[in-house]
Amino acid sequence: MSAPSHLATWLDRFPQVRVLVIGDLMLDCYIWGQVKRISPEAPVPVVQVTHESIHAGGAGNVVANIRSLGGKVEACGSVGRDQAGRRLVQELSNIGAGIAGVIASQLTTTISKTRIIAHTQHQSQQQVVRLDHEQSDALDRRVRARMRAFVEQQMHECNVVIISDYGKGAIDAELLAFLAAWRQHHSFVYLIDPKQRNFAHYRGASLVKPNKEEAGLAAGIEIRNETELRQAGDRLLDLWQAESVLVSRGAEGMSLFKRHGKAQHFPTMAREVFDVTGAGDTVLATCALALGAGATLEEATILANHAAGIVVGKVGTANVSPAELTAALQKRKP
């Protein structure tokens, strides 16, 4: 195992890593308030709104995590020509991400999720309800063509590529085939956060990061114990022709499967869990920067595990700073 001081040295190299994030961009809106009574109109809580906040969500949260950790990043995806799309592009720009690959289309509705978070007299902050705005139609050909052109341009500029697939249509078989073919002839770090609709099309990544449920579905194995987990990991390495598969297992931590080597299990670093929203995005971003900086798969997983332990202790779409991650590493025993 790597010593904490050695792991922290990789953080210093994060600003030199250039990442391209391709995926389903979303706008996360939060309405914060307090609950002191039940509505006389229906048996529902009355939320007295105190403030609102917006964040880049979906693939945008991966972008935000990379920026929070100091990396350079270009976002590629689609938004609608609507207020939510304009707010999302502005948020990405405000955090210092490249937005030339964010394509606005009148035929697309910006995916947005509005969460109402309330503090009650007897409980800490909790999510009361979530409102989703999205359309399930695939992107039109012109948007896909512009995204593809941007990706081809950025392949010469970025040394890490991330597919952040939320199953909303930004990622398709043609794009995945192009990236797999490109990687056969060029050297770059390639990470995928998978979704079921594209299980059959992922190929040749440095690392694929499913959660336990996704791993079971993709492998065709119900994961109930460690033996079945190992079987699923081995099957996914072959199915996706990947160098590694990192399965996030919630409270059970993470399991890393490599093409050459034994499976490794990493217990969760979370001390308190308030909100798991976006934790997978934090893992993906941290692994991408670590691998792009030259860390091993094991070192990248340890860093990502600590980052996830930090972010689940926050409420809402949250990111991790290098200072927070450094502090967490210093508490770790060698």
N, C-alpha and C positions, 0 to 999 in steps of 0.2 A: 504494500500500500504506500502511496506517496505521502510524504510529510506535508503538514499544512502550509509551511513556508514555501515549499516547492510548488504546491497547487496555486498559491497566491501569485506566483510569478507569471502565470498564464494570463491573469487579469490585466497585467501591464501591457500585454500584447494585443488586447482586444481592439484598441483604437486603430490598429493597422489592418484589421480584417474588413474586407469589403463583401457584403452579403446582398444577394438578390432574393427577395421574398415574393413568390408567386402564389396567389390563392384568392380565397373568398374574403373580400374586405367588408367589414361591417362597422356600424356605428353603435357603440354602447352608451346609452343614456341612463343616468341614475337620478331618481327623485328621492331625496332624503327627507325624513320627517319623524314626527312623534305620534304615537297613538295613546290617547287618554280616554277615549270613549267609543262606544259602538253606535253606529248610525241608527236613527229612529226609522229610517226608510227600509232597511234590510239588515239582517244579522251579519254585517261586515264592519271592520274597523274604519274609523275616520282618521285619516292621516293628515296631520297639520304639517304642511310642507315647510321645511326650513331652508333648503337650498337644493340646487341641481348641479350635475356635473356631466361632462361627456368625455368619452375616451375612444380611441381607435380599438375596434374589436375584431374577432375572427383573425384572419391573417394580419390585420392591422395591429393586433395585440402582439404578435410575434415581432413585427417591425418596431413597436414601442419598446419591447423588452430588449431588443438589440441596441437601440439608441440609449436606453437607460443604463446598459452595461458598457457603453462607450464605443460600440462598433459603428461602422459606416454601413448604410443600408439604402437600397432602392426598392420601392414597393411596386408591384405589378398586379393589376386586377381591374375590376370594373365597378363603376358607380353610376347611379342615375343622374340625370340633369334635374335634381330636386334639392330641396333645402338640406336634407340629410346628407346627400352626396357632397354638397359644398362644405358643410360642417366637417365631414370626415376628411376631405382633402386638406382643409385648413388645419385640422388637428395634426395630421401627418406632417404637414409643412412646419407647424409650430415646434414639433419635437426634433426637427432637423433631418427628417427622412427625405429621400428623393421621391418626387411625385410625377416625374415625366411618364412613367409607365402606368399611371392610373387613368384609365380611359372612361370618359363620361359619355353616356348614351341615352337618348330619349326613349329607347326601347327597353331600358333597364330601370328597375326600381331599386334604390339603395337599400340593402338589408340593414335593418336597425332593430335593436332590442332595447326596450325601455323597462328598467327594473325599479320597482318602488321598494325602498329599504326603510323600515320603520323601527324605532326604538320604543318598546313598551315599558310599562312600569315594572313588570315582573321578568322580562327577558332582555337580553342584549339585542343589538341590531339584527334584524332578520328580514329576508325578502318576503314581501307580502304577495306580490304578483309580478309577472313578466308579460309585457306586450310586445309581440313580434310583428314587424312589417317586412314582407319579402314576397318575391314571386319565384315560382319554380321553373319558369321557362329557361331554356338554354340560351347562352349568349348568342347574339347574331354574328354572322360571318365577318362583318367588318370589324367588330370589336375584337374577335379572335385573331384576325389578321394583324391588327395593330399591336395586340399583346405579343403575338409571336415575333413580329419584327423587333419589338423592344427587347424581348428575351434574347434573340440572336445577337443584337448589338451589345447587350450587357454581358454575354458570355465571355467577351474579350476583356471586360473590365473587372468583373467580380471573381473572387476565388472560392466563394461558397454560394451554393444555390439551395434554397429551401422551397419545398412544395408544402403549403399549408392548406390542405384540402378539407373543407368543411362540408363537402357534398352538395354545394349550392350551384355548381355549374361552371365555375371558372377553370377547373382542371378537367381535361378530357384525355382520351387515349392518344390522340395525335400529338399533343404537347408532351405527354409522358414518353412516347416513343422517340420523339426528337431528342429529349434530354438524355435518355438511355443511350441512344446512338452517339451523341456528342461525347458522352463520357468515355466511350470505348476508345476514343482517339485523343482526348484532352484530359489534363489533370485538374480536377477541382473536387472540393468536398460537396457532397450531395446528400441532403436529408429530406425525408418525407414524413409528414404527419398524415396517416391514411384515413380514408373513409370507404365504406362498403361498396359504393357504386363504382369505384376504380380499383378494387382489390386485384382484379385480373390484369391490370395494366401497369402496375409498378414494377420497375426493373432496374437493377444495377446501382442502387444507392449505396452510399457509405453507411448510412444508418436509416432504418425505418422505425418510427416510434408509435406503435399502437398502444392503446390501453388494454387491459385484460380482456374486456368484452370483445373488442375489435380483433384481438389476437385469436381468441377462440373461434369467432365467426370466420375469419380468413383461413384459419388452419382446418376448420371443420372438426374441432375438438372442444368438447365442454371441459373447461379448465376447473377442476375441483381440488386438485392436489399438485404437489411439486413434480411428480412424474408426468402428469398430463401437461403441466406448464413446459417442461423440458421438451416433450414431444411436439408441442405447438411451436416452440421457438425453433427447433430444428427444421420443422416443415416449412416455416415461414422464410427461413434463410434460403431454402431451395426454391420455394414458390416465387419469391421476389428477387432471387439471384443477388441478394444483398450481402455486403460485407459484415453487417451486424444488424440485429434487431433488439431494440430496447423496449421492454414491456413495462408500462407504468401500472402499478397494482394498488393504488390508493394507500390505505393505511398499512399495507404490507410492503410498501417501498417499491423498488424497481428491480428488474431482472435483465441482465445483459447477455445476449447470445452472439457469439462471434463465429465466423466461418471456420476459423482455426483457434481452438481453445475451448475450455470448459465454460459452462454457464456460470455467471457470477450474480449473486443476490446482494442488494443494498437496502438495508432497513431504512424506513422513513426518517427524515430529520425533523419532521414537524413536531413541535411541542404542543401547540394549540391550533386547532383547525376552525377558522371562522367562515371561510368561503373558498371553495375549490375552483371558482370561476377563473379560467385562463391559466391554471397551473401547468397544463400540458404545453401551452405556448411558451411559458417561462423555461420549461425543460428543453424544448426544441431550440429556442434562441441561445440558451447557455451552451448546449452541446455544439451548436453550429459555430459559435465564436471560439470555443475551446479547441475544437478540431481544426478550425481555420487557423488558429494560432500555433498549431503543432502539437497539441496535447494528445495523449493516447485515448483510446475509447474508454478505458477504465477511469482515467483522470477526468475526462469530459463528463462521464456519468456521475462521478462524485461531486463535481462542481454543480451539475444540474440538480442533483438530489438536494444539496444544501439550498440552492436557489428556490426550489419548489417548497422546501420547508419554511422558507421565509414568507413567500407570497401567499400561502394558504392561511397564514396568520393575520392577513389583512382582509378587509371587507371590500368587495367590488373588484372591478378589473384593475389589477395592481401590477407593478413592476418591481424589479430588484436593482439596487444600485451597487456599484463595485465596493463601496464602503460597507454596506450591509453584508455582502457576500464575504468580504475579507474578515469582518468581525465574526461571522459564523464559522469560518475556517479556523480562526485562531482558537475557538473553543473546542475544536475537534482534536481528539487524541491521535497521535501518529500511528 
